[in-house]
Amino acid sequence: MRLLLVEDDEMLCAQLAADLGRAGYAVDTARDGVEGEFLGRETAYDAVILDLGLPGLPGLEVLGRWRGAGNPVPVIVLTARDAWHERVAGFKAGADDYLGKPFHVEELLARVGALLRRRGGQAGPVVAAGGIRLDEDRQEAILPDGAVVPLTGTEFRLLRVFMLHPDRILSKTRLTEHVYDQDFDRDSNVIEVYVRRLRDKIGQERILTRKGQGYVFPGAGG
């Protein structure tokens, strides 16, 4: 899944991007509100982590512009822990969740994961579809027969996208946009390679090809 992190604190931004990357997310970053608003407007992110105290354009205005344009991207706002008025204003502007600074990265990861599962129609504590469960901490797939399948970082990101969008046709372009960050070569056919690898690991029948359209991960499974 691809995230946008908008945070002006250079050290915090770098640390959070690294932590999110290790957790299996592709992360784009912006250090001010103007760039953040542009990226969030022009790119289909799975979720945004948005600091409110941004130079150039305040976080609340960034969020307001997205919502005013009909952008439904899930947003977690970062605020000073005692700034209750910012939290209220954030929710009124269309935020989905908030996290007060300072915070533990484990809590941020838990909130991001819960937000993405809810958006994917999964209310449970784990990503599950097609009879497969994902262990997000270990980045492993657990098959219906109990077999545990280790995944590489890219395989994990790709399978998570499939499982959060079961029964939907996902084009190679869309998969690339949700699996890789802004520095990745969008013309690459690497998605085909990783789909092949996933099929070898979880079963050929679990990722179907729709010629000229993309791939489908069937939501039903044993």
C-alpha positions in Angstrom: 0.0 0.0 0.0 1.2 3.5 -0.8 1.2 6.2 1.8 1.9 10.0 1.7 3.7 11.4 4.8 3.5 15.2 5.1 5.8 16.3 7.9 8.2 19.3 8.1 10.5 17.9 10.8 13.3 16.5 8.7 14.5 13.9 11.3 11.0 12.7 12.2 10.0 12.5 8.5 13.0 10.4 7.7 12.6 8.1 10.7 8.8 7.6 10.1 9.4 6.9 6.4 12.0 4.3 7.2 9.7 2.7 9.9 6.8 2.6 7.5 8.9 1.2 4.8 10.1 -1.6 7.0 6.4 -2.3 7.8 5.8 -3.0 4.2 4.5 0.3 2.9 5.7 2.4 -0.1 6.1 5.9 1.2 6.2 9.3 -0.5 7.1 12.3 1.6 6.5 16.1 1.5 8.1 18.6 3.8 5.6 21.5 3.4 1.9 21.9 2.8 2.1 23.1 -0.8 3.9 20.0 -2.0 1.8 17.8 0.2 -1.4 19.2 -1.2 -0.2 18.8 -4.7 0.9 15.2 -4.2 -2.3 14.2 -2.4 -4.3 15.8 -5.2 -2.4 14.3 -8.1 -1.7 10.8 -6.8 -4.1 8.0 -5.6 -2.7 7.2 -2.1 -4.1 4.5 0.1 -3.7 6.8 3.1 -2.1 10.1 4.2 -0.3 11.0 7.5 -0.6 14.7 7.7 1.0 17.0 10.2 -1.1 20.1 10.9 1.8 22.6 11.6 3.2 22.8 8.1 5.0 25.7 6.4 3.7 27.1 3.1 0.1 25.8 3.7 -1.3 24.7 7.0 -2.3 21.1 7.4 -6.0 21.9 8.0 -6.1 23.9 4.7 -4.4 21.0 2.9 -7.1 18.6 4.2 -9.9 21.1 3.5 -8.8 21.5 -0.1 -8.7 17.7 -0.6 -12.1 17.2 0.9 -13.5 20.2 -1.0 -12.4 18.6 -4.3 -14.0 15.3 -3.3 -10.8 13.4 -2.4 -11.8 10.6 -0.1 -8.3 9.5 0.8 -8.1 8.3 4.5 -6.1 10.9 6.6 -4.4 10.5 10.0 -3.6 14.0 11.4 -0.6 14.6 13.7 -1.1 17.2 16.4 0.5 18.4 19.6 -0.8 16.1 22.3 -2.5 18.8 24.3 -4.0 20.6 21.3 -7.5 19.3 21.6 -8.9 22.1 19.5 -6.7 21.0 16.6 -8.0 17.5 16.9 -11.6 18.8 16.8 -10.8 21.0 13.9 -9.1 18.1 12.1 -12.2 15.9 12.4 -14.5 18.7 11.2 -12.2 19.2 8.2 -12.6 15.5 7.3 -9.8 13.7 9.1 -10.3 10.0 9.8 -8.1 9.7 12.8 -5.5 11.6 14.8 -2.3 10.9 16.7 -0.8 13.3 19.3 2.9 14.0 19.4 5.1 12.6 20.7 4.0 9.0 19.9 5.3 5.5 19.5 5.7 4.4 16.0 4.0 1.1 16.9 0.8 3.1 17.6 1.0 4.9 14.2 1.5 1.5 12.4 -1.5 0.1 14.3 -3.7 3.1 13.3 -2.6 3.0 9.7 -3.3 -0.8 9.5 -6.7 -0.5 11.1 -7.6 2.4 8.8 -6.6 0.5 5.7 -8.5 -2.7 6.8 -11.7 -0.7 7.5 -11.4 1.0 4.1 -11.0 -2.4 2.5 -14.2 -3.6 4.2 -12.4 -5.7 6.8 -13.3 -5.0 10.4 -11.1 -7.7 11.9 -7.7 -7.3 13.4 -5.9 -9.0 10.4 -6.1 -8.8 6.6 -7.8 -11.9 5.4 -9.3 -12.9 2.0 -9.6 -15.9 -0.2 -8.9 -18.2 2.7 -5.5 -16.5 3.3 -4.4 -14.5 6.3 -1.6 -12.0 6.4 0.8 -11.8 9.3 1.8 -8.2 8.9 4.5 -8.3 11.7 6.3 -11.2 10.1 5.3 -10.4 6.5 4.1 -13.9 6.0 1.0 -15.5 4.3 -0.9 -18.2 6.2 -2.7 -20.5 3.8 -6.0 -22.3 4.5 -4.2 -25.5 5.4 -2.1 -23.7 8.0 1.1 -23.5 5.9 3.1 -20.4 6.6 4.7 -18.8 3.5 7.5 -16.2 3.9 7.2 -13.2 1.6 9.7 -10.7 0.3 8.9 -7.0 0.9 7.6 -6.5 -2.6 5.6 -9.8 -2.5 4.0 -8.8 0.8 3.1 -5.3 -0.4 1.5 -6.7 -3.6 -0.4 -9.4 -1.9 -1.7 -7.0 0.7 -3.1 -4.8 -2.1 -4.8 -7.8 -3.7 -6.3 -8.9 -0.4 -7.7 -5.5 0.5 -9.3 -5.3 -3.0 -10.7 -8.8 -3.5 -12.8 -9.6 -6.6 -11.7 -6.3 -8.2 -9.8 -6.0 -11.5 -6.5 -4.3 -10.7 -4.5 -3.1 -13.6 -0.7 -3.3 -13.7 -0.6 0.5 -13.6 -2.8 0.7 -10.5 -0.8 -2.1 -8.7 2.5 -0.3 -9.5 1.1 3.0 -8.1 0.0 1.3 -4.9 3.1 -0.9 -4.3 5.9 1.4 -5.2 6.9 5.0 -4.2 7.4 8.0 -6.4 10.9 7.1 -7.4 9.9 3.8 -9.1 10.0 3.4 -12.9 6.3 3.4 -13.8 6.9 1.7 -17.2 8.5 -1.4 -15.7 6.8 -4.8 -16.1 8.1 -5.9 -12.8 4.5 -6.5 -11.5 4.3 -9.5 -13.9 7.4 -11.0 -12.3 6.0 -10.6 -8.7 2.6 -11.9 -9.7 4.3 -15.0 -11.0 6.3 -15.4 -7.8 3.2 -15.0 -5.6 1.3 -17.6 -7.7 4.2 -20.0 -7.1 3.9 -19.4 -3.4 0.2 -19.3 -2.7 -1.3 -21.1 -5.6 -1.8 -20.4 -9.3 -5.6 -20.1 -9.0 -5.4 -17.4 -6.4 -4.5 -14.6 -8.8 -6.4 -14.6 -12.0 -5.4 -12.8 -15.2 -8.0 -10.7 -17.0 -6.5 -10.2 -20.5 -6.1 -6.6 -21.4 -7.4 -5.5 -18.0 -5.2 -6.8 -15.2 -5.5 -9.2 -12.3 -8.2 -10.4 -9.9 -7.7 -11.9 -6.4 -10.9 -14.0 -5.8 -12.3 -13.2 -2.4 -13.9 -16.6 -1.7 -11.5 -19.4 -0.7 -11.2 -22.5 1.4 
